[in-house]
Structure formats: C-alpha cells, structure tokens
Amino acid sequence: MSALRRADGYAYAEEAGSEGAPTFLLFHGTGGDERQFTPLARQLLPGARLIAPRGDVSEGGAPRFFRRAAEGVYDMDDLAARTTRMADFVAARKAEGGGPVIGLGYSNGANILASVILARPDLFDAAVLLHPLIPWEPAPVPIATRVLITAGERDPICPAPLTARLARWFEDQGAPTTLHWHPGGHEVDRSEITAISRFLERERGRTAA
C-alpha cells in the first residue's frame, strides 16, 4: 500500500521497494493525481520503489505541475521555477535510495519530467515520456538518460512534428532515444504499454547485470 507523504512542498505517494531496486518516479497528467499510474507501475517494475508527486498548481481544480496561459502556451517563468523545485524534490528522493532512478510522465507530467531532465541531466537514468509537448527549442546540453517517447500520430494536443523534433533533440544531445507511435490521439494506447514494458525490461537487465 502507498503512503501519502509531504516533503519539499509536494504531497506524494510512496511505496517501498526491495533492496537495490529502482526508484520509479511517476508524474500524472492534468487532472490526475498521485494514484494515476501506481497500479500500472507495480506491473511494469515489480519491486521498485514508487514515488508519485501530486501537481501543486490548480487549473480550474485540475492538478498540474506548472501554469499555462492556453493549450501549448506555457508560463515559462513559472515552468522554470517549478522545474527547479521538482528537481530538488527528485534529488532528495534519489539520495534516499540506492538503485537507478527512472521517470514516467504523461502529458503535463511528461512535460515537467522532460524539463527536469533538461535542467538536471544527472537525476534520471531512464525516462518514459508519454505524449510530451515541448514547444520551445531547448539549449544544447549533454544527456545520457535513456529515453522512450510515445505519442499519437493524430494527437491534437501534442502535434506529431513537435514530438519528432523533441526525439531528434534528445538524440543530438547523446541520449539513447526510442520513439514509439500509435495511430490515434492523446489517449494512452495499449501498444504504448507494450513499448514501455519492453523499454523497462531492458532497464531491469541493466540492473541485474
């Protein structure tokens, strides 16, 4: 069972993992909460320590991780401040554990996860970005994080060209990057779950090696 805790300004759910297991950080989408991905995470990474923060911004009552003016129009100052805050939260949780650190985020959660990786490439060993939208061109920075990006070819919220651009950007920074498409929109397709499972299976292999 997960316990609801509070640290570094965030309410978050935590489930203990086995010794040496990965720490799996989970970031919900707009309107989700710390419970959105914990059942899936238990299946994807059995035995992992699970950490799931709740977004500390409210958009009409829907939790988010940073403010925006409209769909795809971000408050960049707020994003920068909350990226620093989230990076500090992740660093503190990382210091508590001994295994690799893996992130998974969907939509707004994928965006804050990506933003943290851009700001602090040292924090995550691997990351799963479900339907991310990074509408700006990030500054170059060396990144070793292994990245899986999944997206819908007809996603009205996260346009396919921007998703492809983000994948190319990660590759250009040296991050081993896999891009998985499904033919639909912003929903999480079953094929994405299969792609995530395969990606994490490789991560489990690295841990066991």
N, C-alpha and C positions, 0 to 999 in steps of 0.2 A: 504494500500500500504506500502511496505517496504521502508525504507530509508537507503541509504548506508552511513555508518559512518566509522570513523577510531579512534582506541584507542589501546594503549598498543602494537603498532606495527602491528596491524591487520586491514585490511579492513573487514567490516562485515555489513550484512543486519540486520535491526531490525524492528520488528512490535510491536507496543504497545499492551498490553493485558488488560483485565479487572482487576479491583482491587482485589488483593489477589490471582490471577490466577498463575499457574505455569510459571516459566521461562523455555522455551524449547530450548535447545542449539542443533544445527544441524551441523554435520560435514560431508562434501561431500567426495566422493571417488576421486581417482586420475583422473585428467582431468575434474572434476566437478567444481562447484563454489558455491557461497553463495545462488544461486537460486535453486539448485538441489532438495532440499527437502522442500522448503517453501510451495508449493501448497499442498503436502501430509500432512505436519504438521498442516496446517489450518483445514484439515478434521479430523485428528487424535485427536487434542486437541483444539477444538474451544475455542476462548477467551484467549488462552495462549499468553504470551509474547514470541516472536520468536527472537532468536539470531543465526545468521549463519555466522561464520567467513570464510574467504577465505584462503586457504593454502598459506603460504608465501615462499614455495620452488617451484622452477620450474624444472620439469623433461622433457626436450625437449619441453617446452612450456606448459606442463600439470601441473596445480597447485597441490601441495601435502603439507602435514603438516610436513614431515621430510625427510631427504635424505636416499637413499639406494644405495647399490652397485649393486644389482641384485634383482630379484624376491625373496622375503623372506630373503634377506641378508641386514640387516639394518646397517646404520651408528649409532652405539649405543651411541657414544658421542653426535652426533647431535640430536638423539632422546631424550637424557637426557636433553639437553639444551632447546629444543623446548617444551618438556613436562613441564619444569619449567615455560617457557614463557606462554604457554597456560593455565596452572593452575593459573597463576597470572591474565590472561585475564578473566577466568571464575570467579575467586574470586571477581574481580571488578564488573562484571556484576551481580553476586549474591548479592553483597552489595547494588546494586541499587534497587533490588526488594524485595518483602516481602513473596512471596509464595515459594513452593517447587521448586527444580531445577532438571530437567530431561534432559538427554542427549540422542541423537540418532546419530549414525555414521555408515557409510557404508565403508567397505574395509579399505583403508588408514584412513578414518575418524573414523572408529571403532577402529583402532589401536591407534590413538592419544587419543581418548576418554578413552580407556582401560588403556593406560599408565598414563593418568592424574588421573584416579581412583586409580591406584596402588600407585601413589606418594602422592595424597591428597584425601584419602577416605572420608573426611568431605564435599567435594564440591557437590556431586550429591546424591540426594535422590533415584533416579532410573535411569537406563540406558538401552538403546537398542543398542546392538552390532550386526550389520548386517555383516556377513562374516568377522569376525576378524581373524587376524593371529598374534599370539604372539609366536614367535619361540624359546623363551627362557623360563626358569623356574623362575618365579618371586619369590622374597623373601617373606616369610610369613608376613602378615600384617592384623590386624582385619578390616573387611569391613562390613558395614551394608547396603550399597547400594543394592537396589533390581535390579536384572539384568535379562534381556532377551537376549539370544544369538540365532540368527537364522543363518542357514547355509545350503549349498547344500551337499548332500551325495557324489556327484561326482565333487565337486569343485576342479579344477586343480590348483588354486592359494592358497586356504586355505584348506589344507588336513584335512579330517574328524578326524583323530586321534588327531591332534593338537587342533582342536575345542573342542573335547570331553575333552581333558586334561585341557583346559582353564576353561571349565564349572566346572569340578571337583575341580580345584584350587579355584575358587570363592566360591564354596560350603564349601571347607575346611577352608576358612577364615571367614565363618559365613554369607556370603552374600546369601540371598534368591535368588536362581538362577533357571531359566526356560530355557530349551534348545529345540528349535524347528528345525526340519529337513525338507527339501523338497528333492525330488529325483533327482534334477537337479544339475547345476553347480554354477557359480559365479553370475548368474543373480538373481535379487530380484523377487521371485516367489509370486504369488497372495496369497498363503497360509501364507507367511510371513507377509503380510499386515494384514491379519486376526488375526494372533498371536499378532502382535503389537497392534492392536486395542483392543483386549481383555486385554492385559497387561496394556495399558493406561486407559482402563475403570476401572480397579481395582485401579489405581493411582487416578483417579478422585473421586472414592468412598472414598479413604482415605482423600482427600482434603475436601470433603463435610462433613465427619464425625465430 
